[in-house]
Amino acid sequence: MPVVASTNILIPNLTLVVEVVVFLGVLWILSRYVYPPLDTAIRARQQKIAQSIHDAEQLRVDVESGRQRAREELQEARRQAQAILAQAQKLGEDLREELRTRGRQDQETMLARARAELEQERRRAVDDLRRQVADLAVAAAGRVLATELDPATHARLVEHALAEVEWRA
C-alpha cells in the first residue's frame, strides 16, 4: 500500500515541501534583487516617455503658437502695405490736384497779366490815336485859318481836342 499512498497527489510529500521552499526562496531573491532595479528601470522609462510626450506636446504648442504669430505678423504686414499703398495713392491724388490747382492759378495769372497788358496797349493805342486826331484837327484848323499857331495856342487846342475826344469815348 505504500506504493498507492505515494502516488496519491493529495498527500504531501517531501518533494512538495522542497518545491514550495525553493519557490519562496526564488520569489524572495527576485523581490529583493531583481524587481527593485527592474521597477526602477521601468519607472525611469515611464518618466522618460512621459517627459518626451510632454516635450513633444510643448513643442507642438510652440510650433502652433509660432505659426499663429507668423500669420498675425503676415496679416499686420499686409495691413501696413495696404495702408502705405492707400497713403501713396492719396498723396498722388493730392499732388495731382495740387498741380491742377497750381496750373489753373498760373493760367489765370497769365490770362490776367495778358489782359492787363492788352488793356495797357489798348490805352496807349487810344491815347496815341487821340494825339494823332488832335494833331490832325489842329493842322486842319491851322490850314482853315491859314495861319501858323504859336506853340502855347497849339498845346491848348490839342488839350481841348483831347478832352473832346475823351468826352465822346
FINU-686325 format. One record per residue (C-alpha): residue in one letter; x, y, z; residue number from 1. Coordinates in nm, 2 decimals. Example, Ala and Ser with C-alpha at 12.3 -4.5 7.8 and 13.67 -1.06 7.14 Angstrom:
2
<type=A x=1.23 y=-0.45 z=0.78 seq=1>
<type=S x=1.37 y=-0.11 z=0.71 seq=2>
This chain:
169
<type=M x=0.00 y=0.00 z=0.00 seq=1>
<type=P x=0.27 y=0.24 z=0.05 seq=2>
<type=V x=0.30 y=0.25 z=-0.32 seq=3>
<type=V x=-0.05 y=0.36 z=-0.36 seq=4>
<type=A x=-0.01 y=0.63 z=-0.09 seq=5>
<type=S x=0.29 y=0.78 z=-0.27 seq=6>
<type=T x=0.11 y=0.81 z=-0.59 seq=7>
<type=N x=-0.18 y=1.00 z=-0.44 seq=8>
<type=I x=-0.13 y=1.37 z=-0.52 seq=9>
<type=L x=-0.33 y=1.48 z=-0.23 seq=10>
<type=I x=-0.09 y=1.35 z=0.03 seq=11>
<type=P x=0.20 y=1.59 z=0.08 seq=12>
<type=N x=0.54 y=1.46 z=0.04 seq=13>
<type=L x=0.89 y=1.59 z=0.09 seq=14>
<type=T x=0.93 y=1.70 z=-0.27 seq=15>
<type=L x=0.64 y=1.93 z=-0.24 seq=16>
<type=V x=0.78 y=2.09 z=0.06 seq=17>
<type=V x=1.12 y=2.14 z=-0.10 seq=18>
<type=E x=0.95 y=2.28 z=-0.41 seq=19>
<type=V x=0.75 y=2.53 z=-0.21 seq=20>
<type=V x=1.06 y=2.63 z=-0.01 seq=21>
<type=V x=1.26 y=2.68 z=-0.33 seq=22>
<type=F x=0.97 y=2.87 z=-0.49 seq=23>
<type=L x=0.95 y=3.10 z=-0.19 seq=24>
<type=G x=1.34 y=3.14 z=-0.20 seq=25>
<type=V x=1.34 y=3.23 z=-0.56 seq=26>
<type=L x=1.05 y=3.47 z=-0.50 seq=27>
<type=W x=1.24 y=3.63 z=-0.22 seq=28>
<type=I x=1.55 y=3.67 z=-0.43 seq=29>
<type=L x=1.36 y=3.81 z=-0.72 seq=30>
<type=S x=1.17 y=4.06 z=-0.49 seq=31>
<type=R x=1.50 y=4.15 z=-0.32 seq=32>
<type=Y x=1.75 y=4.18 z=-0.61 seq=33>
<type=V x=1.57 y=4.17 z=-0.94 seq=34>
<type=Y x=1.24 y=4.35 z=-0.90 seq=35>
<type=P x=1.37 y=4.68 z=-0.74 seq=36>
<type=P x=1.62 y=4.75 z=-1.03 seq=37>
<type=L x=1.36 y=4.63 z=-1.28 seq=38>
<type=D x=1.10 y=4.85 z=-1.12 seq=39>
<type=T x=1.34 y=5.15 z=-1.11 seq=40>
<type=A x=1.42 y=5.10 z=-1.48 seq=41>
<type=I x=1.06 y=5.07 z=-1.57 seq=42>
<type=R x=0.97 y=5.39 z=-1.37 seq=43>
<type=A x=1.26 y=5.57 z=-1.53 seq=44>
<type=R x=1.15 y=5.46 z=-1.87 seq=45>
<type=Q x=0.79 y=5.57 z=-1.79 seq=46>
<type=Q x=0.92 y=5.91 z=-1.67 seq=47>
<type=K x=1.13 y=5.94 z=-1.99 seq=48>
<type=I x=0.84 y=5.85 z=-2.21 seq=49>
<type=A x=0.61 y=6.09 z=-2.01 seq=50>
<type=Q x=0.88 y=6.37 z=-2.04 seq=51>
<type=S x=0.91 y=6.30 z=-2.42 seq=52>
<type=I x=0.54 y=6.32 z=-2.46 seq=53>
<type=H x=0.53 y=6.64 z=-2.26 seq=54>
<type=D x=0.82 y=6.79 z=-2.46 seq=55>
<type=A x=0.65 y=6.69 z=-2.78 seq=56>
<type=E x=0.32 y=6.85 z=-2.67 seq=57>
<type=Q x=0.51 y=7.16 z=-2.56 seq=58>
<type=L x=0.69 y=7.17 z=-2.90 seq=59>
<type=R x=0.36 y=7.13 z=-3.08 seq=60>
<type=V x=0.21 y=7.41 z=-2.88 seq=61>
<type=D x=0.52 y=7.63 z=-2.95 seq=62>
<type=V x=0.51 y=7.55 z=-3.32 seq=63>
<type=E x=0.14 y=7.63 z=-3.34 seq=64>
<type=S x=0.20 y=7.95 z=-3.14 seq=65>
<type=G x=0.48 y=8.04 z=-3.38 seq=66>
<type=R x=0.25 y=7.97 z=-3.68 seq=67>
<type=Q x=-0.02 y=8.19 z=-3.53 seq=68>
<type=R x=0.24 y=8.47 z=-3.47 seq=69>
<type=A x=0.36 y=8.43 z=-3.82 seq=70>
<type=R x=0.00 y=8.45 z=-3.95 seq=71>
<type=E x=-0.06 y=8.76 z=-3.74 seq=72>
<type=E x=0.26 y=8.93 z=-3.85 seq=73>
<type=L x=0.18 y=8.85 z=-4.21 seq=74>
<type=Q x=-0.17 y=9.00 z=-4.17 seq=75>
<type=E x=-0.02 y=9.30 z=-4.00 seq=76>
<type=A x=0.24 y=9.34 z=-4.28 seq=77>
<type=R x=-0.05 y=9.32 z=-4.53 seq=78>
<type=R x=-0.24 y=9.58 z=-4.34 seq=79>
<type=Q x=0.06 y=9.80 z=-4.33 seq=80>
<type=A x=0.12 y=9.75 z=-4.70 seq=81>
<type=Q x=-0.24 y=9.84 z=-4.78 seq=82>
<type=A x=-0.21 y=10.15 z=-4.56 seq=83>
<type=I x=0.11 y=10.25 z=-4.74 seq=84>
<type=L x=-0.05 y=10.19 z=-5.08 seq=85>
<type=A x=-0.36 y=10.39 z=-4.98 seq=86>
<type=Q x=-0.14 y=10.67 z=-4.84 seq=87>
<type=A x=0.07 y=10.67 z=-5.16 seq=88>
<type=Q x=-0.25 y=10.68 z=-5.37 seq=89>
<type=K x=-0.39 y=10.97 z=-5.16 seq=90>
<type=L x=-0.06 y=11.16 z=-5.19 seq=91>
<type=G x=-0.06 y=11.10 z=-5.56 seq=92>
<type=E x=-0.42 y=11.23 z=-5.59 seq=93>
<type=D x=-0.33 y=11.53 z=-5.36 seq=94>
<type=L x=-0.03 y=11.61 z=-5.57 seq=95>
<type=R x=-0.22 y=11.57 z=-5.89 seq=96>
<type=E x=-0.49 y=11.80 z=-5.76 seq=97>
<type=E x=-0.23 y=12.05 z=-5.63 seq=98>
<type=L x=-0.07 y=12.05 z=-5.97 seq=99>
<type=R x=-0.40 y=12.11 z=-6.14 seq=100>
<type=T x=-0.48 y=12.39 z=-5.90 seq=101>
<type=R x=-0.14 y=12.54 z=-5.94 seq=102>
<type=G x=-0.18 y=12.51 z=-6.32 seq=103>
<type=R x=-0.52 y=12.68 z=-6.31 seq=104>
<type=Q x=-0.38 y=12.96 z=-6.09 seq=105>
<type=D x=-0.08 y=13.00 z=-6.32 seq=106>
<type=Q x=-0.31 y=13.01 z=-6.62 seq=107>
<type=E x=-0.54 y=13.26 z=-6.45 seq=108>
<type=T x=-0.24 y=13.47 z=-6.36 seq=109>
<type=M x=-0.11 y=13.46 z=-6.71 seq=110>
<type=L x=-0.45 y=13.55 z=-6.85 seq=111>
<type=A x=-0.49 y=13.84 z=-6.61 seq=112>
<type=R x=-0.14 y=13.96 z=-6.70 seq=113>
<type=A x=-0.22 y=13.93 z=-7.07 seq=114>
<type=R x=-0.55 y=14.11 z=-7.02 seq=115>
<type=A x=-0.37 y=14.38 z=-6.83 seq=116>
<type=E x=-0.11 y=14.41 z=-7.10 seq=117>
<type=L x=-0.37 y=14.42 z=-7.37 seq=118>
<type=E x=-0.57 y=14.68 z=-7.18 seq=119>
<type=Q x=-0.25 y=14.89 z=-7.14 seq=120>
<type=E x=-0.17 y=14.85 z=-7.51 seq=121>
<type=R x=-0.53 y=14.95 z=-7.59 seq=122>
<type=R x=-0.50 y=15.26 z=-7.38 seq=123>
<type=R x=-0.17 y=15.35 z=-7.54 seq=124>
<type=A x=-0.31 y=15.30 z=-7.88 seq=125>
<type=V x=-0.62 y=15.51 z=-7.79 seq=126>
<type=D x=-0.40 y=15.78 z=-7.64 seq=127>
<type=D x=-0.18 y=15.77 z=-7.94 seq=128>
<type=L x=-0.48 y=15.78 z=-8.17 seq=129>
<type=R x=-0.62 y=16.08 z=-7.98 seq=130>
<type=R x=-0.30 y=16.27 z=-8.01 seq=131>
<type=Q x=-0.29 y=16.20 z=-8.38 seq=132>
<type=V x=-0.65 y=16.31 z=-8.42 seq=133>
<type=A x=-0.58 y=16.62 z=-8.21 seq=134>
<type=D x=-0.27 y=16.69 z=-8.43 seq=135>
<type=L x=-0.48 y=16.64 z=-8.74 seq=136>
<type=A x=-0.76 y=16.86 z=-8.60 seq=137>
<type=V x=-0.51 y=17.14 z=-8.51 seq=138>
<type=A x=-0.34 y=17.10 z=-8.85 seq=139>
<type=A x=-0.67 y=17.12 z=-9.02 seq=140>
<type=A x=-0.78 y=17.42 z=-8.82 seq=141>
<type=G x=-0.45 y=17.58 z=-8.89 seq=142>
<type=R x=-0.50 y=17.54 z=-9.26 seq=143>
<type=V x=-0.85 y=17.66 z=-9.23 seq=144>
<type=L x=-0.73 y=17.97 z=-9.05 seq=145>
<type=A x=-0.43 y=17.98 z=-9.28 seq=146>
<type=T x=-0.22 y=18.09 z=-9.00 seq=147>
<type=E x=0.05 y=17.94 z=-8.81 seq=148>
<type=L x=-0.03 y=17.88 z=-8.44 seq=149>
<type=D x=0.22 y=17.96 z=-8.17 seq=150>
<type=P x=0.32 y=17.66 z=-7.95 seq=151>
<type=A x=0.11 y=17.77 z=-7.65 seq=152>
<type=T x=-0.21 y=17.80 z=-7.86 seq=153>
<type=H x=-0.12 y=17.47 z=-8.03 seq=154>
<type=A x=-0.09 y=17.29 z=-7.69 seq=155>
<type=R x=-0.42 y=17.45 z=-7.57 seq=156>
<type=L x=-0.60 y=17.34 z=-7.89 seq=157>
<type=V x=-0.45 y=16.98 z=-7.86 seq=158>
<type=E x=-0.57 y=16.96 z=-7.50 seq=159>
<type=H x=-0.91 y=17.09 z=-7.59 seq=160>
<type=A x=-0.94 y=16.83 z=-7.88 seq=161>
<type=L x=-0.82 y=16.55 z=-7.65 seq=162>
<type=A x=-1.08 y=16.65 z=-7.39 seq=163>
<type=E x=-1.35 y=16.65 z=-7.65 seq=164>
<type=V x=-1.24 y=16.31 z=-7.79 seq=165>
<type=E x=-1.23 y=16.16 z=-7.43 seq=166>
<type=W x=-1.58 y=16.30 z=-7.37 seq=167>
<type=R x=-1.71 y=16.12 z=-7.67 seq=168>
<type=A x=-1.54 y=15.80 z=-7.59 seq=169>
